[in-house]
Amino acid sequence: MKLGFIGCGVIAIAHVEGLEELKRKGLETFELTAVCDIEQERAENFASEVEKRLGKRPAVFTDYRLMLEKGQLDAVSVLINHNLHHTVAEECFATGVHVQMQKPLSISPSFGRKMIADAKKYNRVLTLSEPSVLGAENVAIAKAVKEGLIGRVSFIIDYATVTLHRGFFAGTPWRHMKGQAGAGWINDHGVHRTHSFTEINGSIDEVFAYTEIFEKELSNGSVTIKPTGEDTAVTVFKFTNGGLGHWMCATSAHGEGTGGVWIYGSKGCLLPGQHVTLQDGQKILMPELIERFAPNIVKNPFAHSYVELWEAIAERKTPISSAERGLEALGVVFAALESAAIGQPVKVQDILNGKKHAYEDTVLEEMESLH
C-alpha cells in the first residue's frame, strides 16, 4: 500500500525508523511514496532522509490537499499540530484515504468524537500511533498485568517532569498554547500515560486534579510567549475496578527532573523498562517478560503502529491503539483539566459523552481566536 506523511517535523523520523525496522524484518507493509510539509526545505530534507533509510525518495508536497489529489495514496500518517487533526482527517477520509493519527487523537474530546464519526461515515480506517501501548515491551507489560502476574492492581504511581530552562518543549512554542495543543504537557505528553494506564488496568472512573502555570513567560531567545497551557498538573484517579492512581506531569521543573512509573499489585510491583519484583523477592527482567508475553510483536512501537494500520485496513482487525481507546485516554486528561477548572472530582464518562466541558470550552475559545 502507498503511504503519505502529512508533517515532516521531529516525530516523523521516529515513524521512518519504524518503517525501516519492518523493512529489515522483511515485513514491509507500506511504501512511503509522498511527504508533505508547509516548509519546502524541511520536506525536501526529510525526503532525502527517507531515501537514505528506505531506498526510495518520496514525492514532495507543501499542500496536503494536492498530495491527496495526486498521490494515489492508500493511507496517510498525520504528524501535525493538534488543532488541525480533525480537519485534515476528514479531508483524507473524503478522498478515500485511511488515516493513522499521531497522538493525541485530537485537540479535545468533542473533536475526537467527530473524527471517529467521520471515519465511520466515509467507511475509512482511523488508528492512533500511541507508542506507550505498542511494541513488544508495552504489549508484554499490559498482558502480564491482565494475566495476573502481579495480582490485582492496587495503585499506579507516575511522575513525569522535565527541565526546560524556561524554553520550549521539543523546540515548539505551540505545545504551550492550549488553542493549538489542547492543554499544556498534560495533553501533549500526559495522554501517553493515560492511554497506558487504561490499557494496563482498564477504564478510569473518576479524576481529581490541581493544575497551574508556574512559568508565565517562555523564550528560546528569538521567540517569547506567555503560555496558556498548564505546565504542572498533579492528579489522583480511581479505576473502575477499584484501583487507585497518582500522576504528576510538569514542564516547570528546575535543577533536575524526575520520572518513572510504578505499578503495584497484590503479588508484586512492575516497573516499565526495568523489571517485575514479586512478593517472594523474585525479579523478572523485561527481556524475559517479552519472551513470555509478547514474543511475536515487533520491538519498535512505531513499527508496530504500521503493522496495526495494515491489519486494520487489510484484515479489518481491531488495533490495540484504536481511535476509540485514544479518545478514552484523552477523556482522562480532560477530566483532570475539568476537575482543576471546577474544583471537583470529575467522572471520565461525563467528559466522553460531552456532559461536562467547562475546560474544553476555553480551548475552543482560544482555538477560534487563532482564525
C-alpha positions as CSV (number, residue, x, y, z in Angstrom):
1,M,0.0,0.0,0.0
2,K,1.1,3.6,-0.7
3,L,1.6,5.8,2.3
4,G,2.0,9.5,2.7
5,F,3.2,11.7,5.6
6,I,1.5,14.9,6.4
7,G,4.1,16.8,8.5
8,C,7.9,16.3,8.5
9,G,8.8,17.5,11.9
10,V,10.7,15.9,14.8
11,I,8.4,12.9,15.3
12,A,8.4,12.0,11.6
13,I,11.9,10.5,11.9
14,A,10.7,8.1,14.6
15,H,8.0,6.9,12.1
16,V,10.5,6.4,9.4
17,E,12.6,4.3,11.8
18,G,9.6,2.2,12.4
19,L,9.1,1.6,8.7
20,E,12.9,0.9,8.5
21,E,12.6,-1.9,11.2
22,L,9.7,-3.5,9.2
23,K,11.8,-3.5,6.1
24,R,14.8,-5.1,7.9
25,K,12.5,-7.8,9.2
26,G,11.0,-8.4,5.7
27,L,7.6,-7.2,7.0
28,E,7.2,-4.3,4.5
29,T,3.6,-3.2,4.9
30,F,3.7,0.3,3.3
31,E,5.7,2.2,0.7
32,L,6.3,5.8,1.8
33,T,5.7,7.4,-1.6
34,A,4.8,11.0,-0.6
35,V,5.6,13.5,2.1
36,C,4.2,16.9,2.8
37,D,5.2,19.9,5.0
38,I,4.4,23.6,4.7
39,E,8.1,24.3,4.7
40,Q,9.5,23.1,1.4
41,E,13.1,22.8,2.6
42,R,12.1,20.7,5.6
43,A,10.1,18.4,3.3
44,E,13.0,18.1,0.8
45,N,15.5,17.3,3.6
46,F,13.1,14.8,5.1
47,A,12.6,13.1,1.7
48,S,16.4,12.7,1.4
49,E,16.4,11.1,4.8
50,V,13.6,8.7,3.7
51,E,15.6,7.8,0.6
52,K,18.7,7.1,2.6
53,R,16.8,4.8,5.1
54,L,14.2,3.2,2.9
55,G,15.9,3.2,-0.6
56,K,13.4,5.3,-2.5
57,R,12.8,9.1,-2.5
58,P,9.1,10.0,-1.9
59,A,7.4,12.8,-3.9
60,V,7.4,16.1,-2.0
61,F,4.4,18.4,-1.5
62,T,3.8,21.6,0.5
63,D,0.0,21.3,0.3
64,Y,-1.6,18.1,1.7
65,R,-4.7,18.6,-0.4
66,L,-2.6,18.4,-3.6
67,M,-0.9,15.3,-2.2
68,L,-4.2,13.7,-1.6
69,E,-5.3,14.6,-5.1
70,K,-2.2,13.5,-7.0
71,G,-0.5,10.9,-4.7
72,Q,-2.8,7.9,-5.3
73,L,-2.4,7.1,-1.6
74,D,-4.0,4.3,0.4
75,A,-3.2,5.8,3.8
76,V,-1.5,8.7,5.5
77,S,0.2,9.3,8.8
78,V,-0.8,12.7,10.2
79,L,2.0,14.4,12.2
80,I,1.0,18.0,12.7
81,N,-0.4,20.4,15.4
82,H,-3.2,19.0,17.4
83,N,-5.7,21.7,16.4
84,L,-5.5,20.5,12.8
85,H,-6.1,16.8,13.4
86,H,-9.9,16.7,12.9
87,T,-9.9,18.9,9.7
88,V,-7.1,17.0,8.0
89,A,-8.6,13.6,8.9
90,E,-12.0,14.4,7.4
91,E,-10.4,15.6,4.2
92,C,-8.4,12.4,4.0
93,F,-11.5,10.2,4.6
94,A,-13.4,12.2,2.0
95,T,-10.8,11.4,-0.7
96,G,-10.9,7.6,0.2
97,V,-7.7,7.6,2.3
98,H,-7.2,5.8,5.6
99,V,-5.6,7.6,8.5
100,Q,-3.1,6.9,11.2
101,M,-3.2,9.9,13.6
102,Q,-0.2,10.8,15.8
103,K,-1.3,11.2,19.4
104,P,-3.3,12.8,20.9
105,L,-6.2,11.8,18.8
106,S,-7.5,15.4,18.7
107,I,-7.2,18.7,20.4
108,S,-10.2,18.0,22.6
109,P,-12.8,15.2,23.2
110,S,-15.6,16.7,21.1
111,F,-13.3,16.7,18.0
112,G,-12.2,13.2,18.9
113,R,-15.9,12.1,18.7
114,K,-16.2,13.9,15.4
115,M,-13.2,12.1,13.9
116,I,-14.5,8.7,14.9
117,A,-17.9,9.5,13.4
118,D,-16.3,10.8,10.2
119,A,-14.3,7.6,9.8
120,K,-17.5,5.6,10.0
121,K,-19.3,8.0,7.7
122,Y,-16.7,7.5,5.0
123,N,-16.0,3.9,5.8
124,R,-12.3,4.5,6.4
125,V,-9.9,3.2,9.0
126,L,-8.7,5.6,11.8
127,T,-5.9,4.3,14.0
128,L,-3.7,6.1,16.5
129,S,0.1,6.0,16.8
130,E,0.4,5.7,20.5
131,P,3.8,4.3,21.4
132,S,3.0,3.9,25.1
133,V,0.9,0.8,24.3
134,L,2.7,-0.5,21.2
135,G,5.9,-2.5,20.7
136,A,6.9,-5.8,22.4
137,E,7.7,-4.3,25.8
138,N,4.5,-2.4,26.2
139,V,2.3,-5.2,24.9
140,A,4.1,-7.6,27.3
141,I,3.6,-5.3,30.3
142,A,-0.2,-5.0,29.7
143,K,-0.6,-8.7,29.0
144,A,1.4,-9.7,32.1
145,V,-0.8,-7.5,34.3
146,K,-4.0,-8.6,32.7
147,E,-3.0,-12.3,33.2
148,G,-2.4,-11.7,36.9
149,L,1.4,-11.7,37.2
150,I,1.4,-9.1,39.9
151,G,-2.1,-9.9,41.2
152,R,-4.9,-7.3,41.4
153,V,-3.6,-3.8,40.7
154,S,-3.9,-1.7,43.8
155,F,-2.3,1.6,42.7
156,I,-0.2,3.2,39.9
157,I,2.3,6.0,40.6
158,D,3.6,8.1,37.7
159,Y,5.9,11.1,37.8
160,A,6.9,12.9,34.6
161,T,8.8,16.2,35.0
162,V,11.3,17.9,32.7
163,T,13.5,20.9,33.0
164,L,13.1,23.3,30.0
165,H,15.1,26.2,31.5
166,R,12.1,28.3,30.5
167,G,12.4,27.3,26.9
168,F,10.0,25.3,24.6
169,F,9.3,21.6,24.8
170,A,10.7,19.9,21.6
171,G,11.6,23.4,20.4
172,T,8.0,24.2,19.5
173,P,6.2,27.1,21.2
174,W,2.7,25.9,20.1
175,R,2.9,23.0,22.5
176,H,2.4,25.5,25.4
177,M,-0.7,27.1,23.9
178,K,-4.0,25.4,24.5
179,G,-5.6,26.8,21.4
180,Q,-3.1,24.7,19.4
181,A,-2.2,21.8,21.8
182,G,-5.4,21.4,23.8
183,A,-3.6,22.0,27.1
184,G,0.0,22.0,28.4
185,W,2.2,19.0,28.8
186,I,-0.6,17.1,30.5
187,N,-2.1,16.7,27.0
188,D,1.0,16.6,24.8
189,H,2.8,14.0,26.9
190,G,0.2,13.1,29.5
191,V,-2.1,11.3,27.0
192,H,0.7,8.7,26.7
193,R,0.3,8.0,30.3
194,T,-3.5,7.8,30.4
195,H,-3.5,5.5,27.4
196,S,-1.1,3.2,29.1
197,F,-3.0,3.3,32.5
198,T,-6.2,2.2,30.8
199,E,-4.5,-0.4,28.6
200,I,-2.9,-1.9,31.7
201,N,-5.7,-1.8,34.2
202,G,-9.0,-0.9,32.4
203,S,-11.1,2.2,32.5
204,I,-10.7,5.1,34.9
205,D,-13.9,6.2,36.6
206,E,-13.1,9.4,38.4
207,V,-10.3,12.0,38.5
208,F,-9.4,15.0,40.7
209,A,-6.6,17.4,39.9
210,Y,-4.8,20.7,40.5
211,T,-3.1,22.4,37.6
212,E,-1.0,25.6,37.4
213,I,1.0,27.7,35.0
214,F,4.1,28.5,37.1
215,E,6.2,29.8,34.2
216,K,4.4,32.9,33.0
217,E,6.8,33.5,30.1
218,L,8.9,31.2,27.9
219,S,11.5,32.1,25.3
220,N,14.1,30.5,23.0
221,G,16.0,33.8,22.7
222,S,14.2,34.9,19.5
223,V,10.5,34.0,20.2
224,T,8.8,34.8,23.5
225,I,5.4,33.6,24.6
226,K,3.0,33.7,27.5
227,P,1.8,30.1,27.9
228,T,-1.9,29.4,28.2
229,G,-1.4,25.6,28.7
230,E,-0.7,24.3,32.1
231,D,2.9,23.5,32.9
232,T,2.1,21.5,36.1
233,A,-0.7,19.0,36.9
234,V,-1.0,16.9,40.0
235,T,-3.7,14.3,39.7
236,V,-5.3,11.4,41.6
237,F,-7.7,9.0,40.0
238,K,-9.8,5.9,40.6
239,F,-10.1,2.9,38.3
240,T,-13.4,1.3,37.6
241,N,-12.1,-1.9,39.1
242,G,-11.2,-0.1,42.4
243,G,-7.5,0.5,41.9
244,L,-6.1,4.0,42.6
245,G,-3.5,6.2,40.9
246,H,-1.3,9.2,41.5
247,W,0.1,11.1,38.5
248,M,2.2,14.2,38.1
249,C,3.0,15.8,34.7
250,A,5.1,19.0,34.6
251,T,7.5,21.0,32.4
252,S,8.2,23.6,35.2
253,A,10.9,21.7,37.0
254,H,14.3,23.4,37.7
255,G,17.6,21.9,38.7
256,E,16.6,18.3,37.8
257,G,13.7,16.4,36.6
258,T,12.2,13.1,37.8
259,G,10.3,10.3,36.1
260,G,9.1,6.8,36.5
261,V,6.1,4.5,36.6
262,W,5.4,2.0,39.4
263,I,2.5,-0.5,39.1
264,Y,1.7,-2.1,42.4
265,G,-0.4,-5.3,42.7
266,S,-1.4,-7.8,45.4
267,K,1.5,-10.1,44.3
268,G,4.3,-7.6,43.4
269,C,5.4,-4.5,41.5
270,L,6.1,-3.8,37.9
271,L,8.5,-1.0,36.8
272,P,8.1,-0.5,33.0
273,G,11.5,-0.5,31.2
274,Q,13.1,-2.3,34.2
275,H,11.7,-5.4,35.9
276,V,9.0,-7.1,37.9
277,T,9.6,-7.8,41.6
278,L,7.3,-10.4,43.1
279,Q,6.5,-10.6,46.8
280,D,8.9,-13.5,47.3
281,G,11.7,-11.4,46.0
282,Q,11.9,-13.0,42.6
283,K,12.9,-10.5,39.8
284,I,11.8,-10.9,36.2
285,L,13.7,-8.7,33.7
286,M,12.0,-7.1,30.7
287,P,13.6,-9.5,28.1
288,E,12.1,-12.5,29.9
289,L,8.7,-10.7,30.2
290,I,8.7,-10.0,26.5
291,E,9.6,-13.7,25.7
292,R,6.7,-14.9,27.9
293,F,4.0,-12.4,26.9
294,A,4.8,-10.8,23.5
295,P,7.4,-12.9,21.6
296,N,5.9,-12.2,18.2
297,I,5.5,-8.4,18.5
298,V,8.0,-6.1,16.8
299,K,10.1,-4.1,19.3
300,N,9.7,-0.6,17.9
301,P,6.4,0.9,18.9
302,F,6.2,3.0,15.6
303,A,6.9,-0.1,13.6
304,H,4.1,-1.8,15.4
305,S,1.8,1.1,14.7
306,Y,2.2,0.4,10.9
307,V,1.5,-3.3,11.4
308,E,-1.7,-2.3,13.2
309,L,-2.7,0.2,10.4
310,W,-2.0,-2.5,7.8
311,E,-4.1,-5.2,9.6
312,A,-6.9,-2.7,10.3
313,I,-7.1,-1.9,6.5
314,A,-6.4,-5.3,5.0
315,E,-7.9,-7.6,7.7
316,R,-10.4,-5.3,9.5
317,K,-8.6,-6.2,12.7
318,T,-9.2,-4.0,15.7
319,P,-5.9,-2.3,16.7
320,I,-4.6,-2.1,20.3
321,S,-4.1,1.6,19.7
322,S,-7.6,2.3,18.3
323,A,-9.2,5.7,17.9
324,E,-11.8,4.8,20.5
325,R,-9.1,3.9,23.0
326,G,-7.3,7.1,22.1
327,L,-10.5,9.1,22.8
328,E,-10.8,7.4,26.2
329,A,-7.2,8.4,27.1
330,L,-8.0,12.0,26.0
331,G,-11.1,11.8,28.2
332,V,-9.0,11.1,31.3
333,V,-6.7,14.1,30.5
334,F,-9.7,16.4,30.1
335,A,-11.3,15.0,33.2
336,A,-8.2,16.2,35.1
337,L,-8.3,19.6,33.4
338,E,-12.1,19.9,34.1
339,S,-11.6,19.0,37.7
340,A,-8.9,21.6,38.2
341,A,-11.2,24.2,36.4
342,I,-14.3,23.5,38.6
343,G,-12.6,22.3,41.8
344,Q,-14.5,19.0,42.0
345,P,-13.8,15.3,41.1
346,V,-15.0,14.5,37.5
347,K,-16.3,11.3,36.0
348,V,-14.4,10.4,32.8
349,Q,-17.7,9.3,31.2
350,D,-19.1,12.8,31.7
351,I,-16.2,14.1,29.5
352,L,-16.5,11.4,26.9
353,N,-20.2,12.0,26.4
354,G,-19.9,15.8,26.5
355,K,-21.8,16.3,29.7
356,K,-19.0,18.4,31.2
357,H,-16.9,20.7,29.1
358,A,-16.0,23.9,31.0
359,Y,-12.3,23.4,30.4
360,E,-12.8,22.3,26.8
361,D,-14.8,25.5,26.1
362,T,-11.8,27.6,27.0
363,V,-9.7,25.5,24.5
364,L,-12.3,26.0,21.7
365,E,-12.5,29.8,22.5
366,E,-8.7,30.2,22.2
367,M,-8.7,28.0,19.1
368,E,-11.3,30.1,17.4
369,S,-9.4,33.3,18.2
370,L,-6.5,32.0,16.0
371,H,-8.6,32.2,12.8
